[in-house]
């Protein structure tokens, strides 16, 4: 991942780089140069998935030995956190992981794995979590058939978004609407921002939901298939023959590959865009919900000193970056300046003495 800025003539300028990069699906990094430039420039497109995959594993029934596992792109498995009986899973925009458990508690995990309690005392299992516009939504199935959806602000303050459900288990946002899989009703409901509800699809055995980059809704069904729904509700079969009541979690990477947790087999499978299936990892204990770690763009600051050097600093989390310089951002002749620095949830700083004159340099972070 790379971000660019140009220090020139010690004046504030807006540099239009957007059209210099033909890639239309790239991410943008906000770059602030004190005394020089304030702009948003494109970064190179992120790798597929954007980060590691996190999966809730409930373990053995009644043993209270659940955990959140972290899966690398190469299929490596490690334990991110131990949690008695976890269910819902979602990341916020800053890389914090939120997990709901069967006691009605939502825990917040910082990127370094440290845990705090976000909310507690809700009584029953929180089966699905989803973020939008800084708000966390959580669904809860209560007896008898009185499911609801909570809405939480960033400070944990709570309100009830909907209380007209039977057994909501998973949900996902798509184009401003909240889609909820209600297993008890055998339906997928569509909620507007004001809480009004319509039936998006019925006659299902819904287990989990995910949305691709084109706005298509995918539903893992208890009948052993994955359905694909267009925005108008029309349905096709994306994959079948997967086994009854086994697909418990779905998520997409940035290349359009669909990952599915197979609860009964203890696997996570990967489906290419054409529906072909492969096994991504095996050996998990009761995998349920899945979520990709988002890539949070760093903020790059370049500040000159009085000794013909510059101080380059950036903020991000759990990433290794190298500061590079160039006299022309349209070429590939970038030069490493200083050493790679691993940063974790904070701002790091590197003082460099550039070889070319200051008024001829561009700066970027390279991963």
ChimeraX attribute file (.defattr): number of C-alpha atoms within 10 A of each C-alpha:
attribute: neighborCount
match mode: 1-to-1
recipient: residues
	/A:1	19
	/A:2	23
	/A:3	26
	/A:4	23
	/A:5	27
	/A:6	24
	/A:7	23
	/A:8	17
	/A:9	12
	/A:10	13
	/A:11	11
	/A:12	14
	/A:13	16
	/A:14	12
	/A:15	13
	/A:16	10
	/A:17	15
	/A:18	14
	/A:19	9
	/A:20	10
	/A:21	13
	/A:22	8
	/A:23	13
	/A:24	10
	/A:25	12
	/A:26	15
	/A:27	19
	/A:28	17
	/A:29	21
	/A:30	18
	/A:31	22
	/A:32	18
	/A:33	20
	/A:34	15
	/A:35	16
	/A:36	19
	/A:37	21
	/A:38	17
	/A:39	16
	/A:40	20
	/A:41	20
	/A:42	22
	/A:43	23
	/A:44	16
	/A:45	16
	/A:46	16
	/A:47	13
	/A:48	14
	/A:49	22
	/A:50	17
	/A:51	18
	/A:52	20
	/A:53	21
	/A:54	24
	/A:55	27
	/A:56	30
	/A:57	27
	/A:58	26
	/A:59	20
	/A:60	12
	/A:61	10
	/A:62	10
	/A:63	10
	/A:64	14
	/A:65	16
	/A:66	24
	/A:67	23
	/A:68	26
	/A:69	21
	/A:70	21
	/A:71	21
	/A:72	14
	/A:73	14
	/A:74	9
	/A:75	15
	/A:76	13
	/A:77	17
	/A:78	12
	/A:79	12
	/A:80	18
	/A:81	16
	/A:82	15
	/A:83	20
	/A:84	19
	/A:85	23
	/A:86	29
	/A:87	28
	/A:88	29
	/A:89	27
	/A:90	25
	/A:91	21
	/A:92	18
	/A:93	15
	/A:94	16
	/A:95	21
	/A:96	18
	/A:97	21
	/A:98	23
	/A:99	26
	/A:100	30
	/A:101	24
	/A:102	18
	/A:103	16
	/A:104	18
	/A:105	20
	/A:106	27
	/A:107	20
	/A:108	21
	/A:109	20
	/A:110	16
	/A:111	17
	/A:112	13
	/A:113	12
	/A:114	11
	/A:115	15
	/A:116	12
	/A:117	13
	/A:118	18
	/A:119	17
	/A:120	14
	/A:121	9
	/A:122	14
	/A:123	13
	/A:124	17
	/A:125	23
	/A:126	30
	/A:127	25
	/A:128	28
	/A:129	27
	/A:130	21
	/A:131	20
	/A:132	15
	/A:133	9
	/A:134	11
	/A:135	15
	/A:136	20
	/A:137	24
	/A:138	30
	/A:139	32
	/A:140	28
	/A:141	23
	/A:142	17
	/A:143	9
	/A:144	8
	/A:145	14
	/A:146	14
	/A:147	20
	/A:148	20
	/A:149	22
	/A:150	18
	/A:151	19
	/A:152	19
	/A:153	13
	/A:154	10
	/A:155	9
	/A:156	15
	/A:157	10
	/A:158	14
	/A:159	12
	/A:160	14
	/A:161	19
	/A:162	17
	/A:163	14
	/A:164	13
	/A:165	22
	/A:166	21
	/A:167	24
	/A:168	32
	/A:169	27
	/A:170	32
	/A:171	28
	/A:172	21
	/A:173	20
	/A:174	19
	/A:175	9
	/A:176	11
	/A:177	17
	/A:178	20
	/A:179	24
	/A:180	27
	/A:181	31
	/A:182	26
	/A:183	22
	/A:184	17
	/A:185	18
	/A:186	19
	/A:187	20
	/A:188	25
	/A:189	21
	/A:190	22
	/A:191	20
	/A:192	13
	/A:193	11
	/A:194	9
	/A:195	14
	/A:196	10
	/A:197	16
	/A:198	12
	/A:199	13
	/A:200	18
	/A:201	17
	/A:202	14
	/A:203	9
	/A:204	20
	/A:205	22
	/A:206	29
	/A:207	26
	/A:208	30
	/A:209	28
	/A:210	25
	/A:211	22
	/A:212	18
	/A:213	12
	/A:214	10
	/A:215	14
	/A:216	15
	/A:217	21
	/A:218	24
	/A:219	27
	/A:220	30
	/A:221	25
	/A:222	20
	/A:223	18
	/A:224	17
	/A:225	20
	/A:226	26
	/A:227	19
	/A:228	22
	/A:229	20
	/A:230	13
	/A:231	14
	/A:232	9
	/A:233	13
	/A:234	10
	/A:235	14
	/A:236	12
	/A:237	13
	/A:238	18
	/A:239	17
	/A:240	14
	/A:241	9
	/A:242	16
	/A:243	15
	/A:244	13
	/A:245	18
	/A:246	24
	/A:247	31
	/A:248	26
	/A:249	26
	/A:250	27
	/A:251	23
	/A:252	22
	/A:253	20
	/A:254	17
	/A:255	15
	/A:256	18
	/A:257	20
	/A:258	22
	/A:259	26
	/A:260	29
	/A:261	31
	/A:262	25
	/A:263	21
	/A:264	16
	/A:265	16
	/A:266	19
	/A:267	20
	/A:268	27
	/A:269	18
	/A:270	22
	/A:271	19
	/A:272	13
	/A:273	12
	/A:274	10
	/A:275	15
	/A:276	11
	/A:277	16
	/A:278	12
	/A:279	14
	/A:280	19
	/A:281	18
	/A:282	16
	/A:283	11
	/A:284	22
	/A:285	21
	/A:286	23
	/A:287	30
	/A:288	29
	/A:289	30
	/A:290	28
	/A:291	24
	/A:292	23
	/A:293	22
	/A:294	17
	/A:295	20
	/A:296	16
	/A:297	20
	/A:298	22
	/A:299	17
	/A:300	24
	/A:301	22
	/A:302	26
	/A:303	16
	/A:304	20
	/A:305	11
	/A:306	6
	/A:307	7
	/A:308	12
	/A:309	16
	/A:310	18
	/A:311	14
	/A:312	20
	/A:313	18
	/A:314	21
	/A:315	18
	/A:316	22
	/A:317	20
	/A:318	13
	/A:319	15
	/A:320	14
	/A:321	21
	/A:322	18
	/A:323	26
	/A:324	23
	/A:325	23
	/A:326	21
	/A:327	18
	/A:328	14
	/A:329	18
	/A:330	10
	/A:331	8
	/A:332	8
	/A:333	12
	/A:334	17
	/A:335	15
	/A:336	15
	/A:337	17
	/A:338	14
	/A:339	12
	/A:340	15
	/A:341	14
	/A:342	13
	/A:343	17
	/A:344	15
	/A:345	15
	/A:346	10
	/A:347	14
	/A:348	15
	/A:349	15
	/A:350	17
	/A:351	17
	/A:352	17
	/A:353	16
	/A:354	17
	/A:355	11
	/A:356	11
	/A:357	13
	/A:358	19
	/A:359	12
	/A:360	14
	/A:361	19
	/A:362	20
	/A:363	25
	/A:364	27
	/A:365	24
	/A:366	18
	/A:367	12
